[in-house]
Amino acid sequence: MGDHSIYFYLLVAVMLAGVLHCVSVGFLFFFKRSGVKRANYFFGILLIAIGLTLLHNIFIISGIYESYPRLKFLPIYFTLTLPVALFYYVKLTLYPAYRLRTSDIKHFLLPVFQFLFFAGMFLMSVEFKSKIDRHFYNPFYGAFEQFLYLVGFFAYMYFAYRYIMQRQKTLVKKQSAKQILYLKKLIQILFVLFLIHTAFIVGDFAGYELLNISLRTVKPYAALGALSFAALAYWLGTYGFQVLLWGRRTFGRGKK
């Protein structure tokens, strides 16, 4: 890992705390009794997925993959899972009677293929992994994957928010009003944080493609970019922790 300053270790510590926070809270959602059970499962998947993706980022900035090339493509990178899990958490919370249909399969194709790609690549030899270039990784890892991730996240947030506003027009219970408020705050704050995160990704891409400058080598920029993703994880984990504490009062008793 080389010699690093105290700020680097503080950065890693903050990110690692985010991993533990998200994975632990996400695990508890699979045993949550209040709210809609299937929605809880999707939010649990969302938290665990973002926690593991944050761990992937830690491995990158700390040089773990370079030090241990056998670990390269460890299947803990789930950027394409995040927006889908978020969307279905909101949709199933608002419409618990909804049943997944064959038409829903299309939403899960990219997340499943991304996982299978990483799992398959992880099992390949170190020699093979060292020979392939970045264009081979697309669309599940690389520039095009980042495009799908950013566009997909904004799109799914938009449609999730539309469901929230649509449901708000048909409110009949005070409990439902609290539920709507929670979900609106979830998406609104997530939108702001994701805008900041997007700015770092686009800035890095533009700097490399247009100016031939790798902003990832600029330590303050790289650190803030890493923290922008960690902020997403912390917000989702904090929201999840609040729901675990006040879930029965806000989201009602358990439903299938």
MIFITOR-80733 format. One record per residue (C-alpha): residue number from 1; chain; x, y, z. Coordinates in pm, 1 decimal. Last residue first. Layout:
N
REC  num  chaine         u         v         w
REC  NUM       A         X         Y         Z
...
END
This chain:
256
REC  num  chaine         u         v         w
REC  256       A   -4608.2    -953.6     248.2
REC  255       A   -4716.2    -702.7     507.0
REC  254       A   -4569.7    -624.8     849.3
REC  253       A   -4734.6    -361.8    1058.4
REC  252       A   -4732.5       1.1     957.2
REC  251       A   -4478.3     209.1     769.0
REC  250       A   -4450.6     508.9    1001.3
REC  249       A   -4519.9     377.2    1351.6
REC  248       A   -4386.3      28.9    1274.7
REC  247       A   -4077.1     170.8    1108.3
REC  246       A   -3960.3     410.5    1379.8
REC  245       A   -3629.9     249.3    1477.5
REC  244       A   -3570.5      34.1    1168.6
REC  243       A   -3685.6     321.5     948.1
REC  242       A   -3433.8     551.3    1114.6
REC  241       A   -3154.7     298.7    1057.2
REC  240       A   -3251.9     271.1     691.0
REC  239       A   -3241.2     647.4     645.7
REC  238       A   -2897.8     654.6     808.6
REC  237       A   -2774.3     371.4     585.6
REC  236       A   -2907.5     542.1     273.1
REC  235       A   -2744.7     869.7     378.8
REC  234       A   -2415.7     704.4     469.4
REC  233       A   -2399.7     514.5     141.2
REC  232       A   -2466.1     824.4     -65.3
REC  231       A   -2203.1    1013.8     137.2
REC  230       A   -1953.5     733.4      66.3
REC  229       A   -2000.8     803.7    -304.0
REC  228       A   -1911.0    1170.5    -257.4
REC  227       A   -1632.0    1065.8     -19.7
REC  226       A   -1451.8     882.9    -299.6
REC  225       A   -1476.2    1191.2    -520.7
REC  224       A   -1353.1    1409.6    -234.9
REC  223       A   -1050.3    1183.8    -190.2
REC  222       A    -974.6    1168.6    -563.6
REC  221       A    -999.7    1547.3    -593.4
REC  220       A    -776.1    1605.1    -290.1
REC  219       A    -523.9    1345.4    -416.8
REC  218       A    -488.1    1460.9    -775.9
REC  217       A    -397.4    1128.5    -940.9
REC  216       A    -766.0    1053.9    -995.2
REC  215       A    -784.0    1381.7   -1185.5
REC  214       A    -613.2    1210.8   -1478.1
REC  213       A    -536.1    1494.6   -1717.5
REC  212       A    -553.4    1434.8   -2093.3
REC  211       A    -739.0    1765.0   -2130.1
REC  210       A   -1048.7    1647.7   -2315.8
REC  209       A   -1073.5    1275.6   -2235.4
REC  208       A    -903.6    1271.3   -1894.2
REC  207       A   -1040.5    1598.5   -1758.5
REC  206       A   -1385.2    1528.0   -1901.4
REC  205       A   -1399.8    1183.5   -1737.6
REC  204       A   -1282.6    1311.8   -1398.5
REC  203       A   -1524.1    1603.7   -1410.1
REC  202       A   -1810.3    1372.8   -1511.6
REC  201       A   -1742.1    1143.8   -1214.5
REC  200       A   -1697.0    1431.2    -968.8
REC  199       A   -2010.8    1610.7   -1090.1
REC  198       A   -2207.3    1285.9   -1067.4
REC  197       A   -2126.0    1250.9    -696.7
REC  196       A   -2249.2    1606.0    -635.3
REC  195       A   -2570.7    1535.3    -826.6
REC  194       A   -2602.3    1207.5    -635.6
REC  193       A   -2594.7    1391.3    -304.2
REC  192       A   -2870.0    1628.5    -417.6
REC  191       A   -3085.2    1343.2    -551.7
REC  190       A   -3033.1    1134.1    -237.1
REC  189       A   -3159.3    1424.9     -28.6
REC  188       A   -3476.3    1449.4    -237.3
REC  187       A   -3525.5    1072.9    -272.5
REC  186       A   -3511.7     985.6      97.8
REC  185       A   -3692.0    1304.6     197.7
REC  184       A   -3980.3    1212.2     -31.4
REC  183       A   -3987.5     857.3     107.8
REC  182       A   -4007.2     973.0     468.2
REC  181       A   -4277.1    1232.5     389.7
REC  180       A   -4482.2     975.4     197.4
REC  179       A   -4470.3     737.2     493.6
REC  178       A   -4572.0    1012.8     731.0
REC  177       A   -4871.1    1092.7     507.5
REC  176       A   -4959.5     721.9     492.6
REC  175       A   -4983.2     713.4     871.8
REC  174       A   -5229.7    1003.3     860.1
REC  173       A   -5454.9     793.3     639.0
REC  172       A   -5649.7     867.8     318.7
REC  171       A   -5379.2     975.0      75.0
REC  170       A   -5471.5     957.2    -295.4
REC  169       A   -5272.8    1255.5    -425.5
REC  168       A   -4966.5    1150.6    -225.4
REC  167       A   -4956.0     822.2    -415.0
REC  166       A   -4891.6    1003.1    -742.9
REC  165       A   -4624.6    1216.8    -579.5
REC  164       A   -4447.0     907.4    -445.1
REC  163       A   -4480.4     718.3    -773.3
REC  162       A   -4333.2    1016.6    -956.8
REC  161       A   -4044.3    1020.3    -708.5
REC  160       A   -3965.3     657.7    -790.0
REC  159       A   -3979.7     741.4   -1160.7
REC  158       A   -3730.2    1024.7   -1119.5
REC  157       A   -3501.5     825.4    -891.9
REC  156       A   -3504.4     543.3   -1148.6
REC  155       A   -3404.9     781.5   -1427.4
REC  154       A   -3133.2     957.6   -1225.3
REC  153       A   -2980.2     625.4   -1121.9
REC  152       A   -3002.9     481.4   -1472.0
REC  151       A   -2834.1     780.2   -1633.9
REC  150       A   -2548.5     773.1   -1382.3
REC  149       A   -2500.1     394.9   -1379.1
REC  148       A   -2541.6     351.7   -1753.7
REC  147       A   -2280.6     622.4   -1814.8
REC  146       A   -2048.0     468.7   -1554.7
REC  145       A   -2088.9     132.7   -1729.6
REC  144       A   -1995.3     300.3   -2057.3
REC  143       A   -1673.4     435.3   -1904.5
REC  142       A   -1563.2     115.1   -1733.5
REC  141       A   -1718.3    -192.4   -1578.3
REC  140       A   -2035.3    -372.8   -1686.8
REC  139       A   -2072.8    -229.2   -2038.2
REC  138       A   -1784.8    -252.3   -2099.3
REC  137       A   -1489.8    -442.7   -1952.3
REC  136       A   -1323.8    -533.1   -2282.1
REC  135       A   -1270.4    -165.5   -2361.3
REC  134       A   -1048.0    -135.2   -2051.2
REC  133       A    -783.5    -371.4   -2187.1
REC  132       A    -734.2    -744.8   -2134.5
REC  131       A    -386.8    -885.5   -2067.8
REC  130       A    -367.9    -865.1   -1686.9
REC  129       A    -694.2   -1053.8   -1641.0
REC  128       A    -565.9   -1344.8   -1850.6
REC  127       A    -243.1   -1375.5   -1650.0
REC  126       A    -430.3   -1353.4   -1319.2
REC  125       A    -635.1   -1655.0   -1426.3
REC  124       A   -1010.9   -1626.8   -1463.4
REC  123       A   -1244.5   -1695.2   -1169.8
REC  122       A   -1280.5   -1324.5   -1093.1
REC  121       A   -1373.4   -1258.5   -1454.4
REC  120       A   -1669.5   -1496.4   -1432.5
REC  119       A   -1793.5   -1351.5   -1102.7
REC  118       A   -1748.4    -997.0   -1231.9
REC  117       A   -1939.8   -1067.9   -1552.3
REC  116       A   -2208.2   -1263.7   -1365.1
REC  115       A   -2261.6    -969.4   -1128.1
REC  114       A   -2286.6    -720.9   -1413.7
REC  113       A   -2519.0    -955.0   -1603.1
REC  112       A   -2754.0    -975.6   -1304.3
REC  111       A   -2760.3    -597.9   -1251.8
REC  110       A   -2809.2    -536.2   -1627.2
REC  109       A   -3095.3    -786.1   -1662.0
REC  108       A   -3290.1    -688.5   -1349.5
REC  107       A   -3504.9    -412.4   -1495.2
REC  106       A   -3592.0    -624.4   -1799.9
REC  105       A   -3747.1    -888.9   -1574.2
REC  104       A   -4024.8    -652.2   -1467.2
REC  103       A   -4232.8    -739.7   -1776.1
REC  102       A   -4252.5   -1097.5   -1645.2
REC  101       A   -4450.5    -964.3   -1352.8
REC  100       A   -4375.0    -865.8    -994.3
REC   99       A   -4688.7    -836.4    -784.7
REC   98       A   -4821.8    -503.6    -662.1
REC   97       A   -5040.9    -525.9    -351.6
REC   96       A   -4780.6    -342.7    -144.5
REC   95       A   -4817.4     -26.7    -357.2
REC   94       A   -4634.5     254.3    -178.3
REC   93       A   -4371.4      35.4     -13.3
REC   92       A   -4351.8    -183.7    -322.8
REC   91       A   -4277.8     114.8    -546.9
REC   90       A   -4025.9     277.0    -313.2
REC   89       A   -3823.9     -40.8    -254.4
REC   88       A   -3860.0    -129.0    -620.7
REC   87       A   -3698.2     197.1    -729.0
REC   86       A   -3412.7     175.9    -478.3
REC   85       A   -3329.6    -182.1    -579.5
REC   84       A   -3322.6     -81.7    -946.9
REC   83       A   -3107.5     225.3    -883.3
REC   82       A   -2845.8      31.5    -679.9
REC   81       A   -2811.1    -287.0    -886.2
REC   80       A   -2621.5    -120.9   -1171.3
REC   79       A   -2347.8       0.4    -936.4
REC   78       A   -2298.5    -345.5    -784.1
REC   77       A   -1925.6    -411.2    -742.6
REC   76       A   -1850.5    -684.7    -487.6
REC   75       A   -1771.3    -963.3    -733.2
REC   74       A   -1391.1    -969.3    -682.9
REC   73       A   -1279.8    -848.2   -1023.3
REC   72       A    -913.6    -835.9    -914.9
REC   71       A    -857.6   -1046.0    -603.6
REC   70       A    -584.5   -1258.3    -767.5
REC   69       A    -402.6    -933.3    -838.8
REC   68       A    -315.5    -899.0    -466.8
REC   67       A     -93.2    -592.4    -431.9
REC   66       A    -246.5    -422.4    -734.6
REC   65       A    -601.0    -510.9    -626.2
REC   64       A    -532.5    -392.9    -271.8
REC   63       A    -398.5     -56.2    -387.4
REC   62       A    -560.9     146.2    -107.1
REC   61       A    -763.3     359.2    -350.0
REC   60       A    -894.8      54.6    -536.1
REC   59       A    -965.4    -169.6    -235.5
REC   58       A   -1155.3     114.9     -69.8
REC   57       A   -1364.9     158.8    -385.1
REC   56       A   -1455.9    -211.1    -377.6
REC   55       A   -1558.7    -168.3     -12.5
REC   54       A   -1791.0     113.2    -124.0
REC   53       A   -1938.9    -129.0    -376.9
REC   52       A   -1990.6    -375.3     -90.6
REC   51       A   -2178.2    -117.1     115.5
REC   50       A   -2380.9      -2.2    -186.5
REC   49       A   -2493.8    -359.2    -254.3
REC   48       A   -2563.6    -435.3     113.8
REC   47       A   -2777.4    -123.5     144.1
REC   46       A   -2970.7    -181.5    -179.1
REC   45       A   -3026.2    -551.9    -104.7
REC   44       A   -3170.8    -461.0     235.3
REC   43       A   -3387.7    -200.1      64.6
REC   42       A   -3513.4    -464.0    -176.6
REC   41       A   -3584.6    -709.5     104.2
REC   40       A   -3770.6    -444.2     302.3
REC   39       A   -3989.0    -373.3      -1.6
REC   38       A   -4073.2    -744.7     -15.9
REC   37       A   -4171.6    -746.1     352.2
REC   36       A   -4386.9    -435.8     338.6
REC   35       A   -4362.3    -239.1     661.6
REC   34       A   -4290.9    -379.5    1005.6
REC   33       A   -4128.8    -716.0    1072.8
REC   32       A   -3768.8    -641.4     973.6
REC   31       A   -3563.2    -960.1     942.7
REC   30       A   -3424.1    -898.4     593.5
REC   29       A   -3386.0    -532.7     687.3
REC   28       A   -3134.9    -630.8     955.8
REC   27       A   -2880.8    -732.1     689.2
REC   26       A   -2908.3    -387.7     529.8
REC   25       A   -2837.1    -220.7     864.7
REC   24       A   -2521.1    -431.1     908.3
REC   23       A   -2408.0    -392.6     545.4
REC   22       A   -2470.3     -18.1     538.2
REC   21       A   -2296.5      70.0     865.5
REC   20       A   -2004.5    -168.1     814.2
REC   19       A   -1935.0     -25.0     468.6
REC   18       A   -1976.8     333.0     589.7
REC   17       A   -1729.6     268.0     871.6
REC   16       A   -1488.7     143.3     604.9
REC   15       A   -1531.5     468.1     411.4
REC   14       A   -1459.9     682.6     716.7
REC   13       A   -1160.3     465.7     810.2
REC   12       A   -1025.0     478.5     453.3
REC   11       A   -1046.0     857.9     453.5
REC   10       A    -885.2     878.8     797.9
REC    9       A    -606.9     651.9     673.5
REC    8       A    -548.3     882.4     378.1
REC    7       A    -554.9    1189.8     599.2
REC    6       A    -287.8    1038.3     825.8
REC    5       A     -53.5    1039.9     528.3
REC    4       A      35.1     739.9     318.6
REC    3       A     343.0     527.6     260.8
REC    2       A     298.5     229.1      35.5
REC    1       A       0.0       0.0       0.0
END
